[in-house]
Amino acid sequence: MSRHLADLPRRRLMLAFDHRGLFNQLVRESGFTELQPHGAVVHCKRLLLQAALRVAEAPGPELQAPPHHFGVFIDEQYGAMHAWIARDHGLTLAMPVEQSDSAAFHLEFGSRFGEHLAHFMPDYAKVLVHYDSSSRLTEDELVALRTVSEWCQRSATTEFLFELLLSAPEPPAGHPPATAAAAEQQRLGHTVAAIEWLYRQGIEPTVWKVEGGFDRAGFAALADTARSGGRDHVSLIVLGGGRSLRDAAESIRAAAEVEGFIGFAVGRTIWSDPLRSRLSGLQDDEETVQQIADRYTRLVRAYLEGEATRVGQVALS
């Protein structure tokens, strides 16, 4: 039976700029002096929000989708005002609860993280976790993650989004590095194992934000794992990981062909070069916003192309 695109489950086509240390580094390296560093970061994030709204509110005939299918990842430190504006315009909003630029997972506001989430009422509370398959996570990290997971389960407004970044394992002593194909299979296997292990620890996200670069079969394996054990309500989105725009688009298109993948959350790939040009004085605000909007649109289009392929496959089955 055929299904119209409008009847598909929710999409999450998201521009991520909840980074903090990375923006400070960007401002510092550019030599930008029009504003103080804090103000410069706030200004950058204002441009990013403008770009997201430009795509969401005037997406063009080939990108027709309601505003809540588009969204942003925004932090409280530099983007509190932007978060309110995004909500007022109907964008999906995700906000981080982890301490910035920490290898270990710590809650930014400690036990008061829930008060901050309740103030903004984002659609997603996001955690970023660096996972090493050899050492996994400490008990303190697991306790903090379970706390967020349980808080979101009780919340009527905010779901739990888990961004999983894996540390690449070192090859055994005396063994040559793996080929690219073998390394991809190893990374896929480690990702599957990490999700399974986290489930056993009582961590229950609604959405997994996972690394890209896999083929369709690889993304299908991730979706099967994330939605195992009766978790049909769980979805996945793809992160950018600093890939080129072309590579990110290919990865997003492949993921979109798989049931369970509802979108992407990409940051640096979209905005790093345009913001560097703006901070270096090579272009103005309007040029920067339009470049970011164009790059964001390219990834939205890639997802919709992959989604259309999946819908066509369903219609033929």
N, C-alpha and C positions, 0 to 999 in steps of 0.2 A: 504494500500500500504506500502511495507517495505521501510525502510530508512537505508542506510549504516551509520556507525558511522561518517565517514568523511563528511557526508552531514548535520550533526547536527549543530546547532548554536554554536558559540564560547564557548570554555571552559575557565574557570579561576581557575587553580589549583595552589594556591599561598601559598608561604612560607612567613609569616609575621614576620618582625623584625624591624619595625619602632618604637618600644618602646625606650624610652630614660631613664627615671628614673629607670625602672626595670633593665636595663643593668648596670647602675651605682650601684644599690643595689647588683646585682649579683657579680660584681667585688669586691665591698667593703667587702661583707660577706665571700668571698673566701680567702681573704688575698693574692691575686695575686700580685706579686712584679716584674715580668719580665718586665713590662712596666708601665708607668704612667697611672692613671685611664682612661684618655681620649683615650690614645693609646690602652689600653686593650679593651675598648669597640669597637673601630674601628677594632681591630684584630678579635674579636668575630664575628663581622658582615662580615668580609672578609671570615671567615670559613663558615658562613651560605650561603653566595653567592656562594662559591665553591661547597657546597652541592647541592644547587638549580641547578647550571649549570651541575653538574654531572648527576642529574636525567633528566634534560631537553635534554641534548645532547647525552646521552647514556641510554635511558629509558628501554631498554630491549624489547623483542618481544611482551610482553603482555601489554606494556604501550605506544605503538607507538602513537605519537602525535607530531605535529609541535612545535617548541620552544615557540611560542607565546601563546600556550595553558597553558604553565607554567608561573609563575610570582613571583614577590617579592614585598613586602611592605618595603620601605626603607625611612628613614628620611634624611634630608639634613645635620643636625648637625653632625652626626657620619658617614653618608654613602654617601656623595656627590660623591666621586670617584666611589663607588660601584654602584651607580645609573647609571652613564655613562657606566660602564662595562656591566651592565644588559641590557641596551638599545642596546649596540653594539652587544650583543649576541642574540638579538631578543626576550628576555623575556618581558612579560607584566610588566609594572612598575606602581606601585601606591605609591604616596607620601602624607604624612599628611600635613594639613594646620593648625591644632589646636595646641594650647599651650599644652605642655606635662604635665601630672600629675595635671591637673586642673579639679576640679569637675564641674565648669561652663565652657561653651564653649567660648573660646576667640581665635581669629586668631593669630597665632604665629608671623606673620610679619605685623599685622595690615592691613591697606589698601594697602600695597605693596605685599600682598600674590600673586597677579597675576603676578608680575614681576618675582618672584621666580619660579612659575610654568612655565612661558614662557621660562625661562632659561633651565629647564630640560625637558620640554615637556613630562611629564608622561602621560600614558594612562588614569590614574585616579587621581583626586584630592580627597583625603579621609578626611572626617571629622568624629571624634569620639564624640558622644553625649551621656551623661548620662541623662536619661529621667526618671523623677519621675511623675507617673500618677496623683499624688495629686497636685503638684505644676507646672508641665509641664516645660516650658521654659520662660525666661524673654524676654521682647521685644528687649533688646540689643542682646541677643543670636539669636533671630529670624532674626533680621536685618542682622547680620553677616552671618547666614546660607543662607538667601535669596541672599546675595551678591555673595557667592560662587556658589550657584545654577545658578544664572543669568550669572556669568562669564563663567561657563562651557557650558552653552547653546550657548554662542557666540563663544566659542573656536572650532577650527577645529581639535584639537589634543587631548584634555583632557576632559574626561567625569567625572561626579559627582558621587562619591561613599560615601554612608552614613552608618556608623557603629552605630547601635542602641543598647545601653546597658540600660536595665531597672533596676531601683531600686526596690527591692522587697517590696511591701506594707506591713506595719505592720498590724497584725490581729486586729480587733476591741477589745476594752477593754473587758475583761471577756470572750473572745472566745478563745478556744484552737487553736494551730497552725493547718493549713490545712494538710491533708494527702498528700503524695507525688503526687498522681494522681490529687488531687484537686488543689494542688499548680501549677502543670504543666498546667492545664486548665486555671487557673487564669493568669499565665504568658503568655500563648497564647492569651487570651483575651485582656490583657493589651498591648501586642505587636501589635495586629491588630488595637486596638483603637489608639495607638500612631502613626502608619503609616497613618491612616485615618486623624488624627488631623494635622499631619505635612503637608499632601497634602493640607488641607484647609488653611494652613498658607503660601502657595505658595512655599513650598520646593519640588523640583522635581528631585530626584536622578535618574540616569540611572541604578545604581546597589545599592541594599540594602544588607548590611552585617548584618546578624541577628544571634541571639543566637540559638544554637542547642538544642538537647535533646528531641525534639518532635517526635511523630510517623509520619507515612506518611500522615495521615489525617491532623495533625497539620501543617505540612509543606505545604500541599495543601491549607489550609486556609490562610497562609501567602502569598503564591504565588497569590492566587485569589485577595487578598487585594492590594498587590503591583502592580498588573497588571490591576486593575480595571479602569473604566473610559476611556477606549480606550488606556491604557498604555501598549500595547502589546510589546513595545520595552524595557520595564523594566525587569531586571533580578535580581536574588538573589544569594548570596553565604552564606555559613555557617561559623561562627567563631568557634574557639576551646574552648574558655572560661576556659582554664586550666584543661580541663577534661583529664582523662587517655587516652592513645592512643587507647585502645580498645573501650571506650565509644565514643570517637571522630569519630572513623571509623564507628561505628554503626549509629551514627547520620548523617554522611556524606552520607552513603549508602542509608539511608531512604530518605534524601532530594533529592538525585540524581534521585530517581524514580519519582519525581514530575516535570512536565513541568514548566519551568521558573527558576529552580535552575541550575546554570551553573558551580558550583564549590564550592570551600572553600578558606578560608584564615586563616591558623592556625599558631600560633607562639609557645608559651611556651610549649604546649603539645609535640611539635617536638623537641625543642632544649634545654629546661631548664636542664634536667638531663645530656646530653652530655657536655654542656658548663660548668656546675658545676664541672664535672669530669676533664675537661681540665684545668680550672682555679685553681683547687686544686692540680694539678700536677699528677693526677692518670692516664692520658693518653696523647698522643701527638696529634698534629694537624691532622694528617692523620686519626687516629682512630676516632677522633671527627667528622671530615667531613663525614666519611663513616657511622657512627652511625646516624647522622642527615639525610643523604641521604636515609638510609634504612627506617627510621621512616616516612619521607616524602613520600617515595614510597608506604608505606603501606596505607597511606591516599589517594594517587592518585589511587591506585588499588581499594580501597573501593568505590570511586566515580565512576570509570569506571564500576564496577560491578552493582551499582545501575542504572547507565545510560543504561547499556545493558538490564536490566530488563524493563526499560521504553520503549526502542526501540522495544523489543520483544512484549510488550503490544500493541504498536502502529501498529506493523506489523500484529497482530492477529485481530485488530479491523476493 
